[in-house]
């Protein structure tokens, strides 16, 4: 059974116009809302854990969507942020020469190592339909993006 995305989607967890930069800069931007709401207690540790996970195997899938995620002692509760990149996407995975337009960043508490599986499954289901992804990418406001994703019943 998939997990309802609306439990994780609020306007303050959506970043529109995500700029490029280094992988670390992008990840820092993606976790900023989690730091703000207190689910990530140590941003440096979280970024280090995300970078380590990306170095093992990229979380970018065929259509360019990225699912950066990591288990960390810096996480108090399972969290999700959504990053919608600037027009055309940004470079994220060095091996892939494709641009990444959309990021689903998950912070997973170390004490609940499989807590994210159903959430990841729902996001993967959502991402399979390019027309859905395109509609999300067209969101005019963070609230519209959060509502659209939150209404998905995967």
ROFI-105994 format. One record per atom (N, C-alpha, C): residue number from 1; residue in one letter; atom name; x, y, z. Coordinates in steps of 0.05 Angstrom, whole numbers. Atoms other than C-alpha are relative to their C-alpha. Layout:
+-----+---------+-------+--------+--------+--------+
| num | residuo | atomo |      X |      Y |      Z |
+-----+---------+-------+--------+--------+--------+
| NUM |       A |    CA |      X |      Y |      Z |
...
+-----+---------+-------+--------+--------+--------+
This chain:
+-----+---------+-------+--------+--------+--------+
| num | residuo | atomo |      X |      Y |      Z |
+-----+---------+-------+--------+--------+--------+
|   1 |       X |     N |     16 |    -24 |      0 |
|   1 |       X |    CA |      0 |      0 |      0 |
|   1 |       X |     C |     17 |     25 |      0 |
|   2 |       X |     N |    -17 |    -24 |      2 |
|   2 |       X |    CA |     27 |     68 |    -19 |
|   2 |       X |     C |     -8 |     20 |     22 |
|   3 |       X |     N |      3 |    -19 |    -21 |
|   3 |       X |    CA |     32 |    127 |     28 |
|   3 |       X |     C |    -12 |     25 |    -12 |
|   4 |       X |     N |     12 |    -24 |     10 |
|   4 |       X |    CA |    -11 |    189 |     19 |
|   4 |       X |     C |     20 |     23 |      1 |
|   5 |       X |     N |    -19 |    -21 |      1 |
|   5 |       X |    CA |     33 |    246 |     -4 |
|   5 |       X |     C |    -10 |     25 |     15 |
|   6 |       X |     N |     11 |    -24 |    -13 |
|   6 |       X |    CA |    -14 |    298 |     27 |
|   6 |       X |     C |     10 |      2 |     29 |
|   7 |       X |     N |    -10 |     -1 |    -27 |
|   7 |       X |    CA |     13 |    278 |     95 |
|   7 |       X |     C |     27 |     14 |      2 |
|   8 |       X |     N |    -26 |    -12 |      0 |
|   8 |       X |    CA |     80 |    306 |     74 |
|   8 |       X |     C |      1 |     27 |    -15 |
|   9 |       X |     N |     -1 |    -23 |     18 |
|   9 |       X |    CA |     61 |    363 |     27 |
|   9 |       X |     C |    -12 |     25 |     12 |
|  10 |       X |     N |      8 |    -26 |     -8 |
|  10 |       X |    CA |     57 |    434 |     51 |
|  10 |       X |     C |     15 |     20 |    -17 |
|  11 |       X |     N |    -13 |    -20 |     18 |
|  11 |       X |    CA |     74 |    497 |     12 |
|  11 |       X |     C |     29 |      6 |      9 |
|  12 |       X |     N |    -27 |     -7 |    -10 |
|  12 |       X |    CA |    135 |    510 |     57 |
|  12 |       X |     C |     21 |    -23 |     -5 |
|  13 |       X |     N |    -18 |     22 |      6 |
|  13 |       X |    CA |    165 |    443 |     34 |
|  13 |       X |     C |      6 |     -2 |    -30 |
|  14 |       X |     N |     -4 |     -1 |     29 |
|  14 |       X |    CA |    165 |    462 |    -40 |
|  14 |       X |     C |     18 |     23 |     -7 |
|  15 |       X |     N |    -18 |    -21 |      9 |
|  15 |       X |    CA |    222 |    501 |    -72 |
|  15 |       X |     C |     -3 |      3 |    -30 |
|  16 |       X |     N |      3 |     -5 |     28 |
|  16 |       X |    CA |    206 |    532 |   -139 |
|  16 |       X |     C |     25 |     15 |    -10 |
|  17 |       X |     N |    -23 |    -15 |     12 |
|  17 |       X |    CA |    261 |    558 |   -186 |
|  17 |       X |     C |     26 |     -8 |     12 |
|  18 |       X |     N |    -25 |     10 |    -12 |
|  18 |       X |    CA |    315 |    514 |   -155 |
|  18 |       X |     C |     23 |      5 |    -20 |
|  19 |       X |     N |    -23 |     -7 |     17 |
|  19 |       X |    CA |    381 |    540 |   -182 |
|  19 |       X |     C |     20 |    -23 |      0 |
|  20 |       X |     N |    -22 |     20 |      2 |
|  20 |       X |    CA |    440 |    498 |   -204 |
|  20 |       X |     C |     22 |      6 |     20 |
|  21 |       X |     N |    -23 |     -3 |    -18 |
|  21 |       X |    CA |    507 |    496 |   -170 |
|  21 |       X |     C |     12 |    -27 |      5 |
|  22 |       X |     N |    -12 |     26 |     -6 |
|  22 |       X |    CA |    546 |    440 |   -138 |
|  22 |       X |     C |    -22 |    -18 |     11 |
|  23 |       X |     N |     18 |     19 |    -11 |
|  23 |       X |    CA |    511 |    377 |   -116 |
|  23 |       X |     C |     -6 |      8 |     30 |
|  24 |       X |     N |      3 |     -8 |    -28 |
|  24 |       X |    CA |    523 |    400 |    -44 |
|  24 |       X |     C |    -18 |     24 |      3 |
|  25 |       X |     N |     17 |    -24 |     -2 |
|  25 |       X |    CA |    492 |    469 |    -56 |
|  25 |       X |     C |    -29 |     -7 |     -5 |
|  26 |       X |     N |     28 |      8 |      6 |
|  26 |       X |    CA |    430 |    437 |    -87 |
|  26 |       X |     C |    -12 |    -15 |     24 |
|  27 |       X |     N |     10 |     15 |    -23 |
|  27 |       X |    CA |    423 |    389 |    -28 |
|  27 |       X |     C |     -5 |     18 |     24 |
|  28 |       X |     N |      4 |    -19 |    -23 |
|  28 |       X |    CA |    432 |    445 |     23 |
|  28 |       X |     C |    -26 |     16 |     -4 |
|  29 |       X |     N |     25 |    -14 |      6 |
|  29 |       X |    CA |    376 |    483 |    -12 |
|  29 |       X |     C |    -24 |    -18 |      6 |
|  30 |       X |     N |     23 |     19 |     -4 |
|  30 |       X |    CA |    331 |    421 |    -11 |
|  30 |       X |     C |     -6 |     -6 |     29 |
|  31 |       X |     N |      6 |      7 |    -28 |
|  31 |       X |    CA |    340 |    407 |     63 |
|  31 |       X |     C |     -6 |     24 |     17 |
|  32 |       X |     N |      5 |    -25 |    -16 |
|  32 |       X |    CA |    332 |    480 |     85 |
|  32 |       X |     C |    -28 |      0 |     13 |
|  33 |       X |     N |     26 |      1 |    -13 |
|  33 |       X |    CA |    257 |    472 |     96 |
|  33 |       X |     C |     -2 |    -20 |     23 |
|  34 |       X |     N |      0 |     20 |    -21 |
|  34 |       X |    CA |    269 |    410 |    138 |
|  34 |       X |     C |     14 |     11 |     26 |
|  35 |       X |     N |    -14 |    -12 |    -23 |
|  35 |       X |    CA |    318 |    449 |    182 |
|  35 |       X |     C |    -18 |     20 |     13 |
|  36 |       X |     N |     19 |    -20 |     -9 |
|  36 |       X |    CA |    267 |    505 |    187 |
|  36 |       X |     C |    -22 |    -11 |     18 |
|  37 |       X |     N |     22 |     12 |    -16 |
|  37 |       X |    CA |    212 |    459 |    213 |
|  37 |       X |     C |     10 |    -19 |     22 |
|  38 |       X |     N |    -12 |     15 |    -23 |
|  38 |       X |    CA |    260 |    421 |    259 |
|  38 |       X |     C |      2 |    -30 |     -4 |
|  39 |       X |     N |     -3 |     29 |      4 |
|  39 |       X |    CA |    258 |    351 |    227 |
|  39 |       X |     C |     29 |     -8 |     -5 |
|  40 |       X |     N |    -29 |      4 |      3 |
|  40 |       X |    CA |    332 |    358 |    209 |
|  40 |       X |     C |     14 |     18 |     20 |
|  41 |       X |     N |    -13 |    -15 |    -22 |
|  41 |       X |    CA |    374 |    379 |    269 |
|  41 |       X |     C |     28 |      9 |     -6 |
|  42 |       X |     N |    -28 |     -7 |      7 |
|  42 |       X |    CA |    443 |    381 |    237 |
|  42 |       X |     C |      3 |      0 |    -30 |
|  43 |       X |     N |     -1 |      0 |     29 |
|  43 |       X |    CA |    445 |    405 |    165 |
|  43 |       X |     C |     26 |    -10 |    -12 |
|  44 |       X |     N |    -26 |     10 |     11 |
|  44 |       X |    CA |    520 |    390 |    156 |
|  44 |       X |     C |      0 |    -30 |     -1 |
|  45 |       X |     N |      1 |     29 |     -1 |
|  45 |       X |    CA |    510 |    318 |    178 |
|  45 |       X |     C |    -19 |    -11 |    -21 |
|  46 |       X |     N |     20 |     10 |     20 |
|  46 |       X |    CA |    448 |    310 |    134 |
|  46 |       X |     C |     11 |      2 |    -28 |
|  47 |       X |     N |    -12 |     -4 |     26 |
|  47 |       X |    CA |    484 |    338 |     73 |
|  47 |       X |     C |     22 |    -21 |     -5 |
|  48 |       X |     N |    -22 |     20 |      2 |
|  48 |       X |    CA |    544 |    292 |     86 |
|  48 |       X |     C |    -13 |    -28 |     -5 |
|  49 |       X |     N |     13 |     26 |      4 |
|  49 |       X |    CA |    497 |    232 |     90 |
|  49 |       X |     C |    -13 |     -2 |    -28 |
|  50 |       X |     N |     12 |      0 |     27 |
|  50 |       X |    CA |    460 |    252 |     26 |
|  50 |       X |     C |     22 |     -3 |    -21 |
|  51 |       X |     N |    -23 |      2 |     19 |
|  51 |       X |    CA |    527 |    262 |    -11 |
|  51 |       X |     C |     12 |    -28 |     -1 |
|  52 |       X |     N |    -11 |     27 |     -1 |
|  52 |       X |    CA |    552 |    195 |     13 |
|  52 |       X |     C |    -19 |    -19 |    -15 |
|  53 |       X |     N |     19 |     18 |     14 |
|  53 |       X |    CA |    488 |    161 |    -12 |
|  53 |       X |     C |      1 |      5 |    -30 |
|  54 |       X |     N |     -2 |     -6 |     29 |
|  54 |       X |    CA |    493 |    197 |    -80 |
|  54 |       X |     C |     26 |    -12 |    -12 |
|  55 |       X |     N |    -25 |     10 |     10 |
|  55 |       X |    CA |    566 |    175 |    -86 |
|  55 |       X |     C |      0 |    -30 |     -4 |
|  56 |       X |     N |      2 |     29 |      3 |
|  56 |       X |    CA |    547 |    102 |    -78 |
|  56 |       X |     C |    -15 |     -7 |    -26 |
|  57 |       X |     N |     14 |      4 |     25 |
|  57 |       X |    CA |    495 |    104 |   -133 |
|  57 |       X |     C |    -19 |     24 |     -3 |
|  58 |       X |     N |     16 |    -24 |      4 |
|  58 |       X |    CA |    459 |    164 |   -163 |
|  58 |       X |     C |    -30 |     -7 |      5 |
|  59 |       X |     N |     28 |      4 |     -4 |
|  59 |       X |    CA |    386 |    173 |   -144 |
|  59 |       X |     C |    -16 |     12 |    -23 |
|  60 |       X |     N |     13 |    -11 |     23 |
|  60 |       X |    CA |    371 |    204 |   -212 |
|  60 |       X |     C |    -10 |    -23 |    -18 |
|  61 |       X |     N |     11 |     21 |     17 |
|  61 |       X |    CA |    324 |    160 |   -254 |
|  61 |       X |     C |      1 |      9 |    -30 |
|  62 |       X |     N |     -2 |     -4 |     29 |
|  62 |       X |    CA |    319 |    155 |   -330 |
|  62 |       X |     C |    -11 |     26 |    -11 |
|  63 |       X |     N |     12 |    -25 |     10 |
|  63 |       X |    CA |    273 |    215 |   -340 |
|  63 |       X |     C |     12 |     25 |     13 |
|  64 |       X |     N |    -14 |    -23 |    -12 |
|  64 |       X |    CA |    320 |    260 |   -300 |
|  64 |       X |     C |    -10 |      8 |     27 |
|  65 |       X |     N |     10 |     -7 |    -27 |
|  65 |       X |    CA |    280 |    261 |   -236 |
|  65 |       X |     C |     19 |    -12 |     21 |
|  66 |       X |     N |    -18 |      9 |    -21 |
|  66 |       X |    CA |    323 |    256 |   -173 |
|  66 |       X |     C |    -15 |     -5 |     26 |
|  67 |       X |     N |     12 |      7 |    -26 |
|  67 |       X |    CA |    304 |    223 |   -107 |
|  67 |       X |     C |     22 |     -1 |     21 |
|  68 |       X |     N |    -21 |      2 |    -20 |
|  68 |       X |    CA |    362 |    243 |    -61 |
|  68 |       X |     C |    -12 |     -7 |     27 |
|  69 |       X |     N |     10 |      8 |    -26 |
|  69 |       X |    CA |    351 |    208 |      5 |
|  69 |       X |     C |     22 |    -13 |     16 |
|  70 |       X |     N |    -20 |     13 |    -17 |
|  70 |       X |    CA |    391 |    184 |     64 |
|  70 |       X |     C |    -11 |     -4 |     28 |
|  71 |       X |     N |      6 |      4 |    -28 |
|  71 |       X |    CA |    384 |    155 |    133 |
|  71 |       X |     C |     21 |     16 |     15 |
|  72 |       X |     N |    -19 |    -17 |    -15 |
|  72 |       X |    CA |    415 |    201 |    185 |
|  72 |       X |     C |     -8 |      2 |     29 |
|  73 |       X |     N |      5 |     -6 |    -28 |
|  73 |       X |    CA |    422 |    211 |    259 |
|  73 |       X |     C |     -9 |     29 |      4 |
|  74 |       X |     N |      8 |    -28 |     -1 |
|  74 |       X |    CA |    408 |    285 |    243 |
|  74 |       X |     C |    -30 |      3 |     -6 |
|  75 |       X |     N |     28 |     -2 |      7 |
|  75 |       X |    CA |    335 |    268 |    226 |
|  75 |       X |     C |    -18 |     -9 |     23 |
|  76 |       X |     N |     19 |      6 |    -22 |
|  76 |       X |    CA |    279 |    269 |    278 |
|  76 |       X |     C |    -25 |    -14 |    -10 |
|  77 |       X |     N |     24 |     12 |     11 |
|  77 |       X |    CA |    222 |    249 |    232 |
|  77 |       X |     C |      2 |     -1 |    -30 |
|  78 |       X |     N |      0 |      3 |     29 |
|  78 |       X |    CA |    212 |    225 |    161 |
|  78 |       X |     C |    -10 |     26 |    -12 |
|  79 |       X |     N |      7 |    -25 |     13 |
|  79 |       X |    CA |    209 |    287 |    117 |
|  79 |       X |     C |      5 |     -1 |    -30 |
|  80 |       X |     N |     -2 |     -2 |     29 |
|  80 |       X |    CA |    201 |    305 |     44 |
|  80 |       X |     C |      0 |     29 |     -8 |
|  81 |       X |     N |      2 |    -26 |     13 |
|  81 |       X |    CA |    217 |    368 |      5 |
|  81 |       X |     C |      1 |     -5 |    -30 |
|  82 |       X |     N |      1 |      2 |     29 |
|  82 |       X |    CA |    204 |    379 |    -68 |
|  82 |       X |     C |     14 |     24 |    -12 |
|  83 |       X |     N |    -14 |    -22 |     13 |
|  83 |       X |    CA |    250 |    420 |   -112 |
|  83 |       X |     C |     -7 |      0 |    -30 |
|  84 |       X |     N |      6 |     -3 |     28 |
|  84 |       X |    CA |    226 |    445 |   -180 |
|  84 |       X |     C |     21 |     19 |    -11 |
|  85 |       X |     N |    -23 |    -16 |     10 |
|  85 |       X |    CA |    287 |    469 |   -219 |
|  85 |       X |     C |     -9 |     22 |    -19 |
|  86 |       X |     N |      4 |    -21 |     20 |
|  86 |       X |    CA |    293 |    530 |   -263 |
|  86 |       X |     C |     -5 |    -14 |    -27 |
|  87 |       X |     N |      7 |     10 |     27 |
|  87 |       X |    CA |    269 |    521 |   -335 |
|  87 |       X |     C |     24 |    -16 |    -12 |
|  88 |       X |     N |    -21 |     16 |     12 |
|  88 |       X |    CA |    308 |    465 |   -368 |
|  88 |       X |     C |     15 |    -19 |     19 |
|  89 |       X |     N |    -13 |     17 |    -20 |
|  89 |       X |    CA |    331 |    433 |   -303 |
|  89 |       X |     C |     29 |      8 |      7 |
|  90 |       X |     N |    -28 |     -6 |    -10 |
|  90 |       X |    CA |    399 |    433 |   -268 |
|  90 |       X |     C |     16 |    -25 |     -1 |
|  91 |       X |     N |    -18 |     23 |     -1 |
|  91 |       X |    CA |    460 |    388 |   -270 |
|  91 |       X |     C |      2 |     -9 |     29 |
|  92 |       X |     N |     -1 |     11 |    -27 |
|  92 |       X |    CA |    459 |    342 |   -209 |
|  92 |       X |     C |     19 |    -24 |      1 |
|  93 |       X |     N |    -17 |     24 |     -1 |
|  93 |       X |    CA |    490 |    274 |   -224 |
|  93 |       X |     C |     22 |      3 |    -21 |
|  94 |       X |     N |    -22 |     -5 |     17 |
|  94 |       X |    CA |    559 |    281 |   -253 |
|  94 |       X |     C |      2 |    -20 |    -23 |
|  95 |       X |     N |     -2 |     20 |     21 |
|  95 |       X |    CA |    556 |    216 |   -291 |
|  95 |       X |     C |    -21 |      3 |    -22 |
|  96 |       X |     N |     22 |     -4 |     19 |
|  96 |       X |    CA |    490 |    233 |   -324 |
|  96 |       X |     C |      3 |     27 |    -13 |
|  97 |       X |     N |     -1 |    -27 |     12 |
|  97 |       X |    CA |    493 |    288 |   -376 |
|  97 |       X |     C |    -28 |     11 |     -5 |
|  98 |       X |     N |     26 |    -10 |      3 |
|  98 |       X |    CA |    419 |    298 |   -370 |
|  98 |       X |     C |     -6 |     20 |     23 |
|  99 |       X |     N |      7 |    -21 |    -20 |
|  99 |       X |    CA |    388 |    357 |   -333 |
|  99 |       X |     C |    -22 |    -11 |     18 |
| 100 |       X |     N |     20 |      9 |    -19 |
| 100 |       X |    CA |    346 |    345 |   -271 |
| 100 |       X |     C |    -20 |     23 |      5 |
| 101 |       X |     N |     20 |    -21 |     -4 |
| 101 |       X |    CA |    280 |    385 |   -270 |
| 101 |       X |     C |    -14 |     -2 |     27 |
| 102 |       X |     N |     17 |      5 |    -23 |
| 102 |       X |    CA |    250 |    354 |   -207 |
| 102 |       X |     C |     15 |    -16 |     21 |
| 103 |       X |     N |    -13 |     13 |    -22 |
| 103 |       X |    CA |    276 |    333 |   -139 |
| 103 |       X |     C |    -20 |     -7 |     21 |
| 104 |       X |     N |     15 |      8 |    -23 |
| 104 |       X |    CA |    242 |    293 |    -85 |
| 104 |       X |     C |     21 |     -8 |     21 |
| 105 |       X |     N |    -21 |      5 |    -20 |
| 105 |       X |    CA |    288 |    297 |    -24 |
| 105 |       X |     C |    -12 |    -11 |     25 |
| 106 |       X |     N |     11 |     13 |    -24 |
| 106 |       X |    CA |    275 |    250 |     34 |
| 106 |       X |     C |     22 |     -1 |     22 |
| 107 |       X |     N |    -17 |      3 |    -24 |
| 107 |       X |    CA |    305 |    253 |    103 |
| 107 |       X |     C |    -12 |    -22 |     17 |
| 108 |       X |     N |     10 |     25 |    -14 |
| 108 |       X |    CA |    300 |    186 |    139 |
| 108 |       X |     C |     14 |     -2 |     27 |
| 109 |       X |     N |    -13 |      3 |    -26 |
| 109 |       X |    CA |    312 |    178 |    213 |
| 109 |       X |     C |     15 |    -26 |      2 |
| 110 |       X |     N |    -17 |     25 |     -2 |
| 110 |       X |    CA |    368 |    128 |    228 |
| 110 |       X |     C |    -14 |    -21 |     17 |
| 111 |       X |     N |     14 |     20 |    -17 |
| 111 |       X |    CA |    323 |     96 |    281 |
| 111 |       X |     C |    -24 |    -13 |    -14 |
| 112 |       X |     N |     22 |     12 |     15 |
| 112 |       X |    CA |    270 |     80 |    228 |
| 112 |       X |     C |      9 |     -4 |    -29 |
| 113 |       X |     N |    -14 |      3 |     26 |
| 113 |       X |    CA |    312 |     55 |    169 |
| 113 |       X |     C |    -18 |     -6 |    -24 |
| 114 |       X |     N |     17 |      7 |     23 |
| 114 |       X |    CA |    253 |     31 |    126 |
| 114 |       X |     C |    -25 |     18 |     -1 |
| 115 |       X |     N |     24 |    -17 |     -1 |
| 115 |       X |    CA |    203 |     86 |    143 |
| 115 |       X |     C |     -7 |     14 |    -26 |
| 116 |       X |     N |      4 |    -14 |     25 |
| 116 |       X |    CA |    211 |    117 |     74 |
| 116 |       X |     C |    -10 |    -17 |    -23 |
| 117 |       X |     N |      5 |     17 |     23 |
| 117 |       X |    CA |    195 |     57 |     31 |
| 117 |       X |     C |    -26 |      5 |    -14 |
| 118 |       X |     N |     26 |     -5 |     13 |
| 118 |       X |    CA |    121 |     70 |     20 |
| 118 |       X |     C |     -1 |     28 |    -12 |
| 119 |       X |     N |      0 |    -27 |     11 |
| 119 |       X |    CA |    133 |    144 |      9 |
| 119 |       X |     C |     15 |      0 |    -26 |
| 120 |       X |     N |    -16 |      1 |     24 |
| 120 |       X |    CA |    187 |    130 |    -42 |
| 120 |       X |     C |    -16 |    -14 |    -22 |
| 121 |       X |     N |     17 |     15 |     19 |
| 121 |       X |    CA |    140 |     80 |    -76 |
| 121 |       X |     C |    -21 |     19 |    -12 |
| 122 |       X |     N |     21 |    -19 |     10 |
| 122 |       X |    CA |     85 |    134 |    -82 |
| 122 |       X |     C |     13 |     20 |    -19 |
| 123 |       X |     N |    -14 |    -20 |     17 |
| 123 |       X |    CA |    135 |    185 |   -110 |
| 123 |       X |     C |      8 |    -13 |    -27 |
| 124 |       X |     N |     -8 |     14 |     25 |
| 124 |       X |    CA |    160 |    134 |   -161 |
| 124 |       X |     C |    -24 |     -5 |    -18 |
| 125 |       X |     N |     25 |      3 |     15 |
| 125 |       X |    CA |     89 |    119 |   -182 |
| 125 |       X |     C |     -8 |     26 |    -13 |
| 126 |       X |     N |      7 |    -27 |     10 |
| 126 |       X |    CA |     75 |    193 |   -190 |
| 126 |       X |     C |     18 |      7 |    -24 |
| 127 |       X |     N |    -21 |     -8 |     20 |
| 127 |       X |    CA |    140 |    202 |   -231 |
| 127 |       X |     C |     -1 |    -16 |    -26 |
| 128 |       X |     N |      2 |     16 |     25 |
| 128 |       X |    CA |    123 |    147 |   -281 |
| 128 |       X |     C |    -16 |     13 |    -22 |
| 129 |       X |     N |     17 |    -13 |     20 |
| 129 |       X |    CA |     71 |    190 |   -315 |
| 129 |       X |     C |     11 |     28 |     -6 |
| 130 |       X |     N |    -12 |    -26 |      7 |
| 130 |       X |    CA |    106 |    246 |   -352 |
| 130 |       X |     C |    -20 |     23 |     -1 |
| 131 |       X |     N |     19 |    -22 |      1 |
| 131 |       X |    CA |     42 |    285 |   -361 |
| 131 |       X |     C |     -5 |     11 |     28 |
| 132 |       X |     N |      2 |     -9 |    -28 |
| 132 |       X |    CA |     35 |    288 |   -284 |
| 132 |       X |     C |     24 |     16 |      7 |
| 133 |       X |     N |    -24 |    -14 |     -7 |
| 133 |       X |    CA |    107 |    308 |   -277 |
| 133 |       X |     C |      0 |     28 |    -13 |
| 134 |       X |     N |      1 |    -26 |     14 |
| 134 |       X |    CA |     99 |    363 |   -330 |
| 134 |       X |     C |    -19 |     19 |     14 |
| 135 |       X |     N |     19 |    -17 |    -14 |
| 135 |       X |    CA |     38 |    390 |   -294 |
| 135 |       X |     C |     12 |     11 |     26 |
| 136 |       X |     N |    -13 |     -9 |    -25 |
| 136 |       X |    CA |     77 |    392 |   -228 |
| 136 |       X |     C |     21 |     21 |     -6 |
| 137 |       X |     N |    -21 |    -19 |      8 |
| 137 |       X |    CA |    135 |    428 |   -263 |
| 137 |       X |     C |    -11 |     27 |     -7 |
| 138 |       X |     N |     13 |    -25 |      8 |
| 138 |       X |    CA |     86 |    481 |   -287 |
| 138 |       X |     C |    -12 |     15 |     23 |
| 139 |       X |     N |     13 |    -12 |    -23 |
| 139 |       X |    CA |     63 |    498 |   -217 |
| 139 |       X |     C |      9 |     29 |      3 |
| 140 |       X |     N |     -6 |    -29 |     -2 |
| 140 |       X |    CA |     58 |    574 |   -208 |
| 140 |       X |     C |      9 |      8 |     28 |
| 141 |       X |     N |     -7 |     -7 |    -28 |
| 141 |       X |    CA |     65 |    573 |   -132 |
| 141 |       X |     C |      6 |    -26 |     15 |
| 142 |       X |     N |     -5 |     24 |    -17 |
| 142 |       X |    CA |     91 |    526 |    -78 |
| 142 |       X |     C |    -26 |    -12 |      9 |
| 143 |       X |     N |     25 |     11 |     -9 |
| 143 |       X |    CA |     20 |    519 |    -53 |
| 143 |       X |     C |    -14 |    -17 |    -21 |
| 144 |       X |     N |     12 |     15 |     22 |
| 144 |       X |    CA |     -5 |    496 |   -121 |
| 144 |       X |     C |     14 |    -27 |     -4 |
| 145 |       X |     N |    -15 |     25 |      3 |
| 145 |       X |    CA |     51 |    445 |   -126 |
| 145 |       X |     C |     -7 |    -20 |     23 |
| 146 |       X |     N |      5 |     17 |    -24 |
| 146 |       X |    CA |     38 |    419 |    -55 |
| 146 |       X |     C |    -28 |    -12 |     -2 |
| 147 |       X |     N |     27 |      9 |      3 |
| 147 |       X |    CA |    -37 |    414 |    -70 |
| 147 |       X |     C |     -1 |    -22 |    -21 |
| 148 |       X |     N |      1 |     20 |     22 |
| 148 |       X |    CA |    -26 |    377 |   -136 |
| 148 |       X |     C |     12 |    -27 |      9 |
| 149 |       X |     N |    -12 |     24 |     -9 |
| 149 |       X |    CA |     22 |    327 |   -106 |
| 149 |       X |     C |    -16 |    -13 |     23 |
| 150 |       X |     N |     16 |     10 |    -22 |
| 150 |       X |    CA |    -20 |    320 |    -43 |
| 150 |       X |     C |    -25 |    -14 |     -9 |
| 151 |       X |     N |     25 |     12 |     10 |
| 151 |       X |    CA |    -81 |    301 |    -85 |
| 151 |       X |     C |      6 |    -27 |    -15 |
| 152 |       X |     N |     -7 |     25 |     14 |
| 152 |       X |    CA |    -43 |    243 |   -119 |
| 152 |       X |     C |     -7 |    -24 |     18 |
| 153 |       X |     N |      7 |     25 |    -15 |
| 153 |       X |    CA |    -72 |    176 |    -97 |
| 153 |       X |     C |     14 |    -23 |    -14 |
| 154 |       X |     N |    -15 |     20 |     13 |
| 154 |       X |    CA |    -18 |    129 |   -119 |
| 154 |       X |     C |     -5 |    -28 |      9 |
+-----+---------+-------+--------+--------+--------+
